[in-house]
Amino acid sequence: MRPHPAAAPHRDDTPTTLRPRRTLTVARDSPSRLLRCAQPARCRQCGNRVDRHTTAGPHPVSLHPGELPAALVPTHYRWHLASHVAYPAGDGSRWCRIAHSTVCPMTAEPGPLPDCLSAIRLRLALRTRRLIDTTGFTTQPSPQHTVPDDSDCRPQRPVAQLLYTRYLATRPVEQIQCIAQTRQRTRCTQPVLAPGTTPGRWTLMPPTTHHTTLPSRDIAVYDLTHLAHSEQIRWRTQRCPAHAATTAAPDLALADWEPYDPLLHHPFTATRLPATPRPHH
């Protein structure tokens, strides 16, 4: 055991006890490896603070920070948390959470809102205007609606195939960063495609393996299926080789992978390999 320094007694000579500082850890039975219950972030459209939570589905959700009385929120707007996972329903308690998209001032209203949600939407709109006036904040389109520049040979949001599933990345393959926590309690700066590891192979594949009405033109896919199963798991959990060998280091961010939908993500798909030169007309 580590020795603890003796605490200074009170003025009345009453002894005091210093409790050792406890660090945050991930419970073994937790379905999420995030060190925090929520990942704090900023909305790219309005600049207001949001809390990103994992869900039972493949996509995370951005919730408005703070709870609201469940009696004032319609049933289809309620969210609740259970074991650090967000679920789109009420849990029977007097409090609930709401999705940020419901009250985001830069998006269209989903429908007639109750007075409490309209007040939150107005308050966020005023805060967005204050950010624009004081800090020069500029609204940005959400990542899922950003069309990459066609002049760049390498796709900005590549499609990768691993573990018999296709995913859409949020950044180029070389910029995918490890999400594990270091001993300095900061996010690891090493890339997943670390030096000395076997990279994937760019190849042309059909846009989908299902029989749907889609163009028959092949798309560029970063294929990782030739790697070992452990390496594919390392890519899926978005960890560098050093943090993939240990399970003690928690995650400080959500993995950037998004299940690929050929209809929804059609603007991001590239139809030629990055190494193929562009033809001259």
N, C-alpha and C positions, 0 to 999 in steps of 0.2 A: 504494500500500500504506500501511496505517496504521502509524505509528511505535510501537514497543513500548518501554516504559521499560527501562532497563538494570537487570539484576539485581545485587543486592549479592553480592560474592564471598564464598566460604567463609572460615573462619578461616585456612586454609592458603593463601589467595590463589588458590585454584582457581576459575576463572571458572564461572559458572552460566548456564544458559539458561532463560528463561521461555517456555514454550510458550503461544501464544495460546489463550484459552478457546474451545471449540467448543460451539455450540448444537445442540440436537436438531433434525433436519430429517426430512422424509418422503421416502423414496426414490421415484424416479420410477416404478420397476417394482413398487411395493408395492400390493397390492390394497386396502389400507385407508389412509385418510387420517388415521387417528388418530396423534397425535404420539407417544403411548406405546403399547407393545405391548398393554397392558391398561388398562382404565379402572377405577381403584379405586372401590369403592362399599361400602355397607353393606346387608346383607340387611334388608328391611323387616319380616321376621317374627321373626328371632332377634337382629338387631343385630350379627352378626359380619361381619368384613371379607370381601369377595369381589372377584374380578377379572373384569370383564365383557369378553368377547372377541367379536369378530365371527366369524360362521360362514359356511360355504358356502351355507347357506340364508338365509331372510329374517329369522330371529330370532336375536338374540345369546344367548350363554350365560354364566351366572355360574359360574366355576370356583373351587374351593377354592384359596387361595394356598399355594404350595409343591408340590413334586413328591413322589411316592411311588414306592417300588420296584415296578416292573411285575409282578414275580413274586408280590407279595402282593395284587394287585388283580385281580379277575376281568376277563375280556376285555370283557364288555359294560358295564363301568364305566369303562373307560379313555378318556382324551382325550389328544390331542397337539396341539402348535402347529407350524405351518409358515407362514412368511412372515406372522406376526402373525395368522393365522387359525386357529381351533380346529376340530378334526375329531374326531368321536366314534369313535375307534378308536386302536389302538396303532401306533406308527411303527417298531416293531422294536427300540427302544432299551431300556435297563434301567430307564428312568424314565418316568412317565406323570403325568397330571393327572386329577382327578375333578371331577364336577359338584357344586356346593354343595348342590343339592337332594337328593343322595344321603345327605349327612351332616347336613343341617339338622335341629336338634333339635325344631323346631316343625312339622315335617311328618311324615306317616306313613312308616314305614320301607318302602322299595321291596321288601324281601324279606330273607331271612337274609343278614346282612353278615358278612364276614370279621372277624377280630379287630382288624386295623389300622384298618378303617373304623369299627367299633364304638367303638374307643378315641377316634377323632377326634370322633365324634358325642357321646360322653360329655363330652369336653373342651369342645366348643362349648356343650353344655347348661349346664355349670358357668359358662362365661363369660357366657352369657345371663342366668343367675340373678344373677351379680355385677353386670351392667349394670342389671338391674331394681332391685337393692338399693341400689346406690351412686349411680346417675345418674337413676333414675326412668324408665328406658326402658320404653316400652309397645309391645307387639307390634302391628303393623298388618297388615291383609290385603294381599296382593300386588295391584299395580295391575290385573292382568287379571281379578281377581275382585271388584273394588270397584264396586258398583252406584251410579250417580250419584243424587243427590237429585232426585225428580221435581218438587219444588216450584220448582226453578230452571228458567226458560224456556230458557236457553242450555245445551246439553249440555256436561258437564264433559270428556267424551271424544268429540269430534265425529268424524264420518265425512267424509273429504275424498276428492274424486276428482280426480286429475291424472295425466297421462301414460297415459290409458286404464286406470288402475288405481285401486282404492279402498283407502284406508289409514285406520287408526284412530289418532288422536292420543292422547297421554297427558295432555293439558291443553287448556284452551280455546284457540281460534284466536288470540285476542289475546295469550296468554301464551307462545306458541311462541317460544323464544329462539334466537338465532344461536349456533352451536356452534364458530365459528372462534376462533382465538387472536389476541389483540391484540398490539401492540408491547410492552406491559407484561407479556406472557406470562400474561395472565389471559383468561378467557372473555369474549367480547363480550356486552354487556348489551343490545344493540339487538334488537327483535323482528323476526321475519321479515315480519310485516305492518307494515312501516315507514310512517311518514307520507309521502304523495306517491306511493305505489304503488297499483296497481289491486287492490282486494280481490276476493275470490270472491263468489259468489252462492249464497245458501241456496235450495235447491229440493227438491221431493219427487220421489224416484225409486224404482223397484222395488228390493226388497232385494237382488236378484241378477239378473244377466243370463243365468244358466244356467237350465235347466229342472229345477228341484229342487222338492221338496215343502216349500214355505215359505208363510207367510201372504201374501196378496196385498196387504196394506196397505203403502202407500209409506212410506219413511223419509226423514228430513231429511238431506241431503248438502250439504256445503260444496263447491260445484262451482268448479273452477279451470281447466276445459278451455277456457274462452273466452280465457285469457291466452296470450301468446306462448310458444313452446316454451322459450325461455331463462328466462322467468319460472317456468314449471312446473319446470324443472330447479333453479332457485334454491329453490323451496319443497321439492323432494324432498331436496336436499342440506342444507336447513335453514340458510340463510345470509341475512344482511341484504344490501341492495343494495351496500354498500361492499365487503364481503368476497366477494360473488359475482363482482365484476369482476376479482378476482385469484385465482390458484391457488397463490400462495406461502404463504398463511396456512394452517397445518394445522388439524385439528380437535382439540378438547379433550374431546369427548364423542361418543357415538353418537347418530345421528338418532333422534328419538322416534317415527318412523312405524312402524306395525305393519300388515302386510297384513290387510285386513279379511276376516273369515270370518263370513258371515251366521248360521251356526249357533253358533259359539263366542262371538261378540260380540253375540248377540241382546239381552242385558240392557242394553247401552249405547246401542242405537239409539233415536232419538227419532222419533215418528210425526207430529210437527207442526213447522212452521217456528218458529224462535225469536221472530220478530216477530209471530206470530199470538197474539192475546190468549186467555187461558184462558176457556172458557165457564163461565158462572155457573149453578149448578143451583138 
